């Protein structure tokens, strides 16, 4: 079923908010920053699952 706690933002890959509510502004030149945010999100996600 649909789990409202697992909504995912496709803008910053964050969990818990929609892209329209995302405070992270996508920047074309900031690929490294976006990669870092993605890694942080994955680590937090793994921590929650554990």
Biopython code that builds the backbone (N, CA, C, O; Angstrom):
import numpy as np
from Bio.PDB.StructureBuilder import StructureBuilder

atoms = [
    (1, "UNK", "N", (0.813, -1.212, 0.000)),
    (1, "UNK", "CA", (0.000, 0.000, 0.000)),
    (1, "UNK", "C", (0.842, 1.256, 0.000)),
    (1, "UNK", "O", (2.071, 1.186, 0.014)),
    (2, "UNK", "N", (0.188, 2.402, -0.016)),
    (2, "UNK", "CA", (0.899, 3.679, -0.033)),
    (2, "UNK", "C", (1.321, 4.050, 1.378)),
    (2, "UNK", "O", (0.498, 4.086, 2.293)),
    (3, "UNK", "N", (2.598, 4.323, 1.546)),
    (3, "UNK", "CA", (3.114, 4.723, 2.853)),
    (3, "UNK", "C", (3.467, 6.200, 2.820)),
    (3, "UNK", "O", (4.429, 6.592, 2.160)),
    (4, "UNK", "N", (2.707, 7.013, 3.516)),
    (4, "UNK", "CA", (2.920, 8.457, 3.487)),
    (4, "UNK", "C", (4.230, 8.894, 4.099)),
    (4, "UNK", "O", (4.688, 10.011, 3.862)),
    (5, "UNK", "N", (4.841, 8.016, 4.891)),
    (5, "UNK", "CA", (6.099, 8.370, 5.535)),
    (5, "UNK", "C", (7.283, 8.181, 4.602)),
    (5, "UNK", "O", (8.396, 8.602, 4.919)),
    (6, "UNK", "N", (7.057, 7.555, 3.456)),
    (6, "UNK", "CA", (8.163, 7.245, 2.563)),
    (6, "UNK", "C", (8.085, 8.037, 1.258)),
    (6, "UNK", "O", (8.588, 7.590, 0.227)),
    (7, "UNK", "N", (7.453, 9.212, 1.302)),
    (7, "UNK", "CA", (7.440, 10.036, 0.097)),
    (7, "UNK", "C", (8.864, 10.477, -0.213)),
    (7, "UNK", "O", (9.635, 10.805, 0.689)),
    (8, "UNK", "N", (9.200, 10.480, -1.488)),
    (8, "UNK", "CA", (10.577, 10.788, -1.871)),
    (8, "UNK", "C", (10.605, 11.988, -2.815)),
    (8, "UNK", "O", (9.805, 12.090, -3.745)),
    (9, "UNK", "N", (11.539, 12.885, -2.551)),
    (9, "UNK", "CA", (11.724, 14.061, -3.399)),
    (9, "UNK", "C", (12.620, 13.690, -4.568)),
    (9, "UNK", "O", (13.761, 13.275, -4.367)),
    (10, "UNK", "N", (12.118, 13.835, -5.780)),
    (10, "UNK", "CA", (12.928, 13.479, -6.947)),
    (10, "UNK", "C", (13.870, 14.612, -7.332)),
    (10, "UNK", "O", (14.652, 14.479, -8.274)),
    (11, "UNK", "N", (13.800, 15.719, -6.611)),
    (11, "UNK", "CA", (14.691, 16.842, -6.889)),
    (11, "UNK", "C", (16.039, 16.635, -6.206)),
    (11, "UNK", "O", (17.086, 16.760, -6.842)),
    (12, "UNK", "N", (16.014, 16.320, -4.915)),
    (12, "UNK", "CA", (17.265, 16.161, -4.166)),
    (12, "UNK", "C", (17.416, 14.741, -3.642)),
    (12, "UNK", "O", (18.364, 14.448, -2.913)),
    (13, "UNK", "N", (16.492, 13.856, -4.004)),
    (13, "UNK", "CA", (16.507, 12.452, -3.566)),
    (13, "UNK", "C", (16.298, 12.318, -2.066)),
    (13, "UNK", "O", (16.622, 11.291, -1.471)),
    (14, "UNK", "N", (15.754, 13.363, -1.466)),
    (14, "UNK", "CA", (15.500, 13.296, -0.035)),
    (14, "UNK", "C", (14.201, 12.553, 0.251)),
    (14, "UNK", "O", (13.392, 12.334, -0.650)),
    (15, "UNK", "N", (14.008, 12.170, 1.497)),
    (15, "UNK", "CA", (12.806, 11.459, 1.907)),
    (15, "UNK", "C", (12.023, 12.312, 2.893)),
    (15, "UNK", "O", (12.610, 12.936, 3.778)),
    (16, "UNK", "N", (10.728, 12.343, 2.751)),
    (16, "UNK", "CA", (9.880, 13.035, 3.712)),
    (16, "UNK", "C", (9.285, 14.323, 3.180)),
    (16, "UNK", "O", (8.539, 15.001, 3.887)),
    (17, "UNK", "N", (9.604, 14.669, 1.948)),
    (17, "UNK", "CA", (9.000, 15.871, 1.359)),
    (17, "UNK", "C", (8.935, 15.716, -0.148)),
    (17, "UNK", "O", (9.691, 14.945, -0.739)),
    (18, "UNK", "N", (8.022, 16.457, -0.765)),
    (18, "UNK", "CA", (7.889, 16.430, -2.212)),
    (18, "UNK", "C", (8.828, 17.446, -2.847)),
    (18, "UNK", "O", (9.321, 18.355, -2.179)),
    (19, "UNK", "N", (9.067, 17.285, -4.132)),
    (19, "UNK", "CA", (9.983, 18.178, -4.839)),
    (19, "UNK", "C", (9.490, 19.620, -4.764)),
    (19, "UNK", "O", (10.295, 20.550, -4.711)),
    (20, "UNK", "N", (8.160, 19.810, -4.760)),
    (20, "UNK", "CA", (7.638, 21.177, -4.723)),
    (20, "UNK", "C", (7.927, 21.844, -3.387)),
    (20, "UNK", "O", (7.907, 23.070, -3.280)),
    (21, "UNK", "N", (8.197, 21.032, -2.367)),
    (21, "UNK", "CA", (8.516, 21.572, -1.046)),
    (21, "UNK", "C", (10.010, 21.560, -0.766)),
    (21, "UNK", "O", (10.457, 21.909, 0.327)),
    (22, "UNK", "N", (10.781, 21.149, -1.780)),
    (22, "UNK", "CA", (12.216, 20.993, -1.575)),
    (22, "UNK", "C", (12.899, 22.345, -1.481)),
    (22, "UNK", "O", (12.588, 23.262, -2.241)),
    (23, "UNK", "N", (13.839, 22.465, -0.537)),
    (23, "UNK", "CA", (14.566, 23.721, -0.353)),
    (23, "UNK", "C", (15.905, 23.687, -1.070)),
    (23, "UNK", "O", (16.614, 24.691, -1.116)),
    (24, "UNK", "N", (16.255, 22.525, -1.635)),
    (24, "UNK", "CA", (17.518, 22.407, -2.361)),
    (24, "UNK", "C", (17.288, 22.826, -3.808)),
    (24, "UNK", "O", (16.491, 22.223, -4.526)),
    (25, "UNK", "N", (17.994, 23.860, -4.218)),
    (25, "UNK", "CA", (17.836, 24.321, -5.598)),
    (25, "UNK", "C", (18.843, 23.606, -6.496)),
    (25, "UNK", "O", (20.046, 23.665, -6.244)),
    (26, "UNK", "N", (18.366, 22.935, -7.534)),
    (26, "UNK", "CA", (19.282, 22.218, -8.426)),
    (26, "UNK", "C", (20.178, 23.179, -9.188)),
    (26, "UNK", "O", (19.706, 24.161, -9.759)),
    (27, "UNK", "N", (21.461, 22.894, -9.194)),
    (27, "UNK", "CA", (22.409, 23.737, -9.924)),
    (27, "UNK", "C", (23.189, 22.864, -10.888)),
    (27, "UNK", "O", (23.688, 21.801, -10.517)),
    (28, "UNK", "N", (23.290, 23.320, -12.129)),
    (28, "UNK", "CA", (23.964, 22.506, -13.139)),
    (28, "UNK", "C", (25.445, 22.330, -12.821)),
    (28, "UNK", "O", (26.020, 21.274, -13.086)),
    (29, "UNK", "N", (26.063, 23.369, -12.251)),
    (29, "UNK", "CA", (27.505, 23.322, -12.023)),
    (29, "UNK", "C", (27.862, 22.598, -10.727)),
    (29, "UNK", "O", (29.019, 22.243, -10.505)),
    (30, "UNK", "N", (26.853, 22.380, -9.869)),
    (30, "UNK", "CA", (27.139, 21.818, -8.554)),
    (30, "UNK", "C", (26.893, 20.316, -8.512)),
    (30, "UNK", "O", (26.224, 19.816, -7.608)),
    (31, "UNK", "N", (27.427, 19.606, -9.479)),
    (31, "UNK", "CA", (27.239, 18.158, -9.536)),
    (31, "UNK", "C", (27.838, 17.489, -8.303)),
    (31, "UNK", "O", (27.254, 16.554, -7.754)),
    (32, "UNK", "N", (28.998, 17.968, -7.870)),
    (32, "UNK", "CA", (29.655, 17.376, -6.702)),
    (32, "UNK", "C", (28.797, 17.571, -5.455)),
    (32, "UNK", "O", (28.685, 16.668, -4.626)),
    (33, "UNK", "N", (28.195, 18.749, -5.325)),
    (33, "UNK", "CA", (27.341, 19.023, -4.172)),
    (33, "UNK", "C", (26.129, 18.097, -4.172)),
    (33, "UNK", "O", (25.749, 17.549, -3.138)),
    (34, "UNK", "N", (25.528, 17.934, -5.355)),
    (34, "UNK", "CA", (24.361, 17.072, -5.453)),
    (34, "UNK", "C", (24.740, 15.628, -5.146)),
    (34, "UNK", "O", (23.970, 14.911, -4.507)),
    (35, "UNK", "N", (25.915, 15.193, -5.594)),
    (35, "UNK", "CA", (26.384, 13.839, -5.292)),
    (35, "UNK", "C", (26.548, 13.661, -3.789)),
    (35, "UNK", "O", (26.187, 12.624, -3.233)),
    (36, "UNK", "N", (27.100, 14.690, -3.132)),
    (36, "UNK", "CA", (27.291, 14.617, -1.684)),
    (36, "UNK", "C", (25.943, 14.512, -0.976)),
    (36, "UNK", "O", (25.782, 13.706, -0.060)),
    (37, "UNK", "N", (24.979, 15.323, -1.399)),
    (37, "UNK", "CA", (23.657, 15.277, -0.789)),
    (37, "UNK", "C", (23.025, 13.905, -0.993)),
    (37, "UNK", "O", (22.348, 13.386, -0.105)),
    (38, "UNK", "N", (23.252, 13.321, -2.175)),
    (38, "UNK", "CA", (22.698, 12.006, -2.469)),
    (38, "UNK", "C", (23.299, 10.965, -1.535)),
    (38, "UNK", "O", (22.585, 10.114, -1.004)),
    (39, "UNK", "N", (24.618, 11.035, -1.334)),
    (39, "UNK", "CA", (25.285, 10.086, -0.442)),
    (39, "UNK", "C", (24.788, 10.246, 0.988)),
    (39, "UNK", "O", (24.569, 9.258, 1.688)),
    (40, "UNK", "N", (24.610, 11.495, 1.422)),
    (40, "UNK", "CA", (24.112, 11.749, 2.772)),
    (40, "UNK", "C", (22.709, 11.166, 2.929)),
    (40, "UNK", "O", (22.396, 10.550, 3.948)),
    (41, "UNK", "N", (21.878, 11.361, 1.926)),
    (41, "UNK", "CA", (20.513, 10.846, 1.977)),
    (41, "UNK", "C", (20.520, 9.323, 2.049)),
    (41, "UNK", "O", (19.731, 8.727, 2.782)),
    (42, "UNK", "N", (21.412, 8.698, 1.287)),
    (42, "UNK", "CA", (21.492, 7.238, 1.298)),
    (42, "UNK", "C", (21.959, 6.731, 2.658)),
    (42, "UNK", "O", (21.453, 5.724, 3.154)),
    (43, "UNK", "N", (22.926, 7.428, 3.264)),
    (43, "UNK", "CA", (23.425, 7.011, 4.575)),
    (43, "UNK", "C", (22.328, 7.138, 5.626)),
    (43, "UNK", "O", (22.160, 6.250, 6.462)),
    (44, "UNK", "N", (21.581, 8.239, 5.587)),
    (44, "UNK", "CA", (20.503, 8.430, 6.553)),
    (44, "UNK", "C", (19.420, 7.380, 6.347)),
    (44, "UNK", "O", (18.831, 6.879, 7.304)),
    (45, "UNK", "N", (19.166, 7.054, 5.072)),
    (45, "UNK", "CA", (18.155, 6.059, 4.754)),
    (45, "UNK", "C", (18.567, 4.698, 5.312)),
    (45, "UNK", "O", (17.752, 3.984, 5.896)),
    (46, "UNK", "N", (19.846, 4.347, 5.125)),
    (46, "UNK", "CA", (20.354, 3.068, 5.622)),
    (46, "UNK", "C", (20.294, 3.028, 7.149)),
    (46, "UNK", "O", (19.992, 1.990, 7.738)),
    (47, "UNK", "N", (20.583, 4.161, 7.781)),
    (47, "UNK", "CA", (20.550, 4.231, 9.242)),
    (47, "UNK", "C", (19.126, 4.013, 9.753)),
    (47, "UNK", "O", (18.922, 3.357, 10.774)),
    (48, "UNK", "N", (18.155, 4.561, 9.045)),
    (48, "UNK", "CA", (16.759, 4.401, 9.452)),
    (48, "UNK", "C", (16.333, 2.937, 9.311)),
    (48, "UNK", "O", (15.621, 2.410, 10.166)),
    (49, "UNK", "N", (16.767, 2.288, 8.239)),
    (49, "UNK", "CA", (16.407, 0.892, 8.001)),
    (49, "UNK", "C", (17.054, -0.020, 9.036)),
    (49, "UNK", "O", (16.484, -1.048, 9.401)),
    (50, "UNK", "N", (18.246, 0.351, 9.512)),
    (50, "UNK", "CA", (18.911, -0.433, 10.547)),
    (50, "UNK", "C", (18.378, 0.001, 11.909)),
    (50, "UNK", "O", (18.801, -0.531, 12.935)),
]
sb = StructureBuilder()
sb.init_structure("model")
sb.init_model(0)
sb.init_chain("A")
sb.init_seg("    ")
for serial, (resi, resn, name, xyz) in enumerate(atoms, 1):
    if name == "N":
        sb.init_residue(resn, " ", resi, " ")
    sb.init_atom(name, np.array(xyz, "f"), 0.0, 1.0, " ", f" {name:<3s}", serial, name[0])
structure = sb.get_structure()
